Amino acid sequence: MTQLTSLGLGDNNMRGGIPKSFENLVELRTLLLDGNKDLKGDIAPIKMLSNLESISLEGNDLSGNLSSFHWPKLLELDVSNNALTGTLPAGLLHHENLQVLDINRNLMFGEIPTPISVNTKLEYFSAFNVGFKGTIPTHINFLKNLKHLDLSFNSLTGTIPKTLTHMTGLRYLATAGNRFHAQPMLPLSNLTNLVDLSMKHNNITGKIIDDIGLMTNLKLLDLDANRLSGHIPSGIGLLTGLDILLLNRNNFTGTIPSQFRNIRGLAFLMLDGNSLTGDASAICDHKNKSFIPKTFVADCFEGPNGQDPEIICPCCSECCADAIATCNDKKWTSNLDPSYEHGYERAEGGELYFFSNEDAPVEYAKDVADDDIGGRD
């Protein structure tokens, strides 16, 4: 079938590998083999199909690497959830046509290729849990049209470059779960298009930026397991569209800002593992009970000898205390990528927000030394 232009065999139960005869499909533009799970073997038979525009191999057990490809017309490449090895070819970040690059959950233990040339079209780059080491390139902002950048759960070191603050088109930014050196929170307030910001376990120190309230499109703010301190800024109360707020396992002091009562759509709120005091009336005293988060965790458990809790919280779904190491000892992650097939958006109502233990590093557990998780004394 050498004149075939589109081949869709996704979401079946196919086994074996990609046949060598695929090399003959020289007119192929769209190849969809995603979601077969037991599809194995090397991706070599498709590497020289020069007319390919869209490749989806997601959710299989395919091997090989992405080197020596010849896809000059490629617009979308999704090889996520496979067993690909090798490094990420620099040519994919320099590609003049590529718009979508999804390599998450593979075994590509290399570095993010540098230098990065100005790419005018790449909008979606997901490299969640691929084993990247080294640093985030300073010139990552040369990918100036990115809307989605996920570099979370790798072994990246150094610091998060300040050039990220120039990427004003970003809607999704995830750097969670890496091995960065200590640094203050970047001044991200000009990234007003952000919907998701996940900087969990990034060794961020100091205070939350004062003007965080300018990021009014945020639905998810995850700063869990850092070394943030001081008072929680009242400006968070301006983020009235938040669905998920994770500020747990930091060094916050003071009280829960009264402005939190303005955030009426919270589904998840985690404040435990801090040194907050007072009460949670800003959240619990809503006349409309539907405004109270379904999952709300704070340090509201009485001490073993009847000591007063740090937080009075009649509406918490779980009460923790510093002495209870197993309380809320979940390795929360919040990095289920929104599919680029739906315009980089999550489903209406937040149904695709997902918390899982599967990919979180072991150091998220509370019984690990504080130095390992950036936690409190």
Secondary structure by P-SEA (a helix, b strand, c coil): cccccccccccccccccccccccccccccbbbbccccccccccccccccccccbbbbcccbbbbcccccccccccbbbbccccccccccccccccccccbbbbccccccccccccccccccccbbbbccccccccccccccccccccbbbbccccccccccccccccccccbbbbccccccccccccccccccccbbbbccccccccccccccccccccbbbbccccccccccccccccccccbbbbccccccccccccccccccccbbbccccccccccccccccccccccccbbbccccccccccccccccccccbbbccccccccccccccccccccccccccccccccccccccccccccccccccccccccc
